[in-house]
Amino acid sequence: MNLYEHQIATKNPQQMSKVTNMIREDVAKSGVKNGIVVVYSPHTTAGFTINENADPDVVHDMLYGFEEAFPTKTRYYQHIEGNSHAHIKTTCVGPSQTLILHNGELILGIWQDLYFCEFDGPRNRTFYVKILEG
């Protein structure tokens, strides 16, 4: 079936966590060598992005940029739960990413990793990985 479920516990209100190695482990378990890997978050305040993996300042700067563009608190938000900023940020990164699998390896640039993006933490989250052969 090649569907994998993961749990991830976030510790901060907003954070980006590398999950590339978790996906690589799923690929190894699946035995699939060529195809597509879809990573999906069923949450409206958390998603995925692919970005810089070498300099942790990039993650810091991305979170800072999201906060500047979509501040946590503003008098204009009407959503009663107080997490409108998280919904907007998740809409920007999206709930999923699609990766190419070739010869048993994810095709990523040398400086790229897959990140789970938490915008309404800390929380215990679930995400899914679907590996499609072809």
C-alpha positions as CSV (number, residue, x, y, z in Angstrom):
1,M,0.0,0.0,0.0
2,N,3.0,2.3,0.6
3,L,1.1,4.7,2.9
4,Y,3.0,5.8,6.0
5,E,1.7,7.8,9.0
6,H,4.0,9.9,11.2
7,Q,3.6,11.7,14.5
8,I,5.6,14.8,15.2
9,A,5.5,16.9,18.4
10,T,6.3,20.5,18.0
11,K,7.7,22.5,20.9
12,N,7.4,26.1,19.7
13,P,4.5,28.3,18.6
14,Q,6.1,28.4,15.1
15,Q,8.9,26.1,13.9
16,M,10.2,24.3,10.9
17,S,11.4,20.7,11.5
18,K,13.4,18.7,9.0
19,V,11.6,15.5,8.1
20,T,13.6,14.4,5.0
21,N,15.2,11.5,6.8
22,M,11.8,10.2,7.9
23,I,10.7,10.2,4.3
24,R,13.9,8.4,3.2
25,E,13.2,5.7,5.7
26,D,9.7,5.3,4.3
27,V,11.2,5.0,0.8
28,A,13.6,2.3,2.0
29,K,10.8,0.3,3.7
30,S,8.6,0.5,0.6
31,G,11.1,-0.9,-1.8
32,V,10.0,1.4,-4.5
33,K,12.8,2.7,-6.6
34,N,11.1,5.1,-9.0
35,G,8.0,7.1,-8.7
36,I,6.5,10.0,-6.8
37,V,6.4,10.7,-3.0
38,V,3.6,12.8,-1.7
39,V,3.9,14.2,1.8
40,Y,0.7,15.6,3.3
41,S,-0.5,17.4,6.4
42,P,-4.2,17.1,7.3
43,H,-3.9,20.3,9.4
44,T,-5.1,23.8,8.5
45,T,-2.3,25.4,10.5
46,A,0.7,23.3,9.6
47,G,2.2,22.3,6.2
48,F,5.3,21.6,4.2
49,T,8.0,23.4,2.4
50,I,11.3,22.5,0.7
51,N,14.2,24.9,1.5
52,E,17.8,25.5,2.6
53,N,19.3,22.9,4.8
54,A,22.8,24.1,5.5
55,D,22.4,27.4,7.3
56,P,19.9,27.4,10.2
57,D,19.6,31.2,9.8
58,V,17.5,30.6,6.7
59,V,14.8,28.9,8.8
60,H,15.0,31.7,11.4
61,D,14.7,34.3,8.6
62,M,11.8,32.5,7.0
63,L,9.8,32.3,10.2
64,Y,10.7,36.0,10.8
65,G,9.5,36.9,7.3
66,F,6.2,35.0,7.7
67,E,5.7,36.8,11.0
68,E,6.4,40.2,9.4
69,A,4.0,39.5,6.5
70,F,1.3,37.8,8.7
71,P,1.7,38.8,12.3
72,T,0.4,36.6,15.1
73,K,-1.6,39.4,16.5
74,T,-3.4,42.2,14.7
75,R,-6.7,43.9,15.4
76,Y,-8.0,43.0,11.9
77,Y,-8.3,39.2,12.4
78,Q,-11.8,38.1,13.3
79,H,-11.4,34.3,13.7
80,I,-12.3,33.7,17.3
81,E,-9.6,31.0,17.9
82,G,-6.9,33.6,17.5
83,N,-4.8,31.6,15.0
84,S,-5.7,33.3,11.7
85,H,-2.0,34.0,11.1
86,A,-1.4,30.3,11.2
87,H,-4.1,29.6,8.6
88,I,-2.6,32.3,6.3
89,K,1.0,31.0,6.7
90,T,-0.1,27.4,6.0
91,T,-1.9,28.6,2.9
92,C,1.4,30.1,1.7
93,V,3.5,26.9,2.2
94,G,0.7,24.5,1.4
95,P,-0.4,21.3,3.0
96,S,1.7,19.0,0.8
97,Q,4.8,18.6,-1.2
98,T,5.5,16.2,-4.1
99,L,9.0,14.7,-4.5
100,I,10.5,12.7,-7.4
101,L,11.9,9.3,-6.5
102,H,14.6,8.0,-8.9
103,N,16.8,4.9,-8.4
104,G,15.7,4.7,-4.7
105,E,16.7,8.3,-3.9
106,L,14.7,11.5,-3.5
107,I,15.7,14.1,-6.0
108,L,16.6,17.1,-3.9
109,G,19.1,19.8,-4.5
110,I,22.3,19.7,-2.5
111,W,21.1,22.4,-0.2
112,Q,17.5,21.2,0.1
113,D,15.5,19.5,2.8
114,L,11.8,18.9,3.4
115,Y,10.4,20.8,6.4
116,F,7.3,20.3,8.4
117,C,6.1,23.9,9.2
118,E,4.2,24.4,12.4
119,F,2.4,27.8,12.7
120,D,0.1,27.1,15.7
121,G,2.1,25.1,18.2
122,P,3.2,23.5,20.3
123,R,1.1,20.6,19.2
124,N,1.2,16.9,18.4
125,R,0.7,16.5,14.7
126,T,0.2,13.7,12.2
127,F,1.3,13.7,8.6
128,Y,1.2,11.1,5.8
129,V,3.6,9.9,3.2
130,K,2.3,8.2,0.0
131,I,4.8,6.5,-2.3
132,L,3.6,5.9,-5.8
133,E,5.5,3.6,-8.1
134,G,6.0,4.5,-11.7
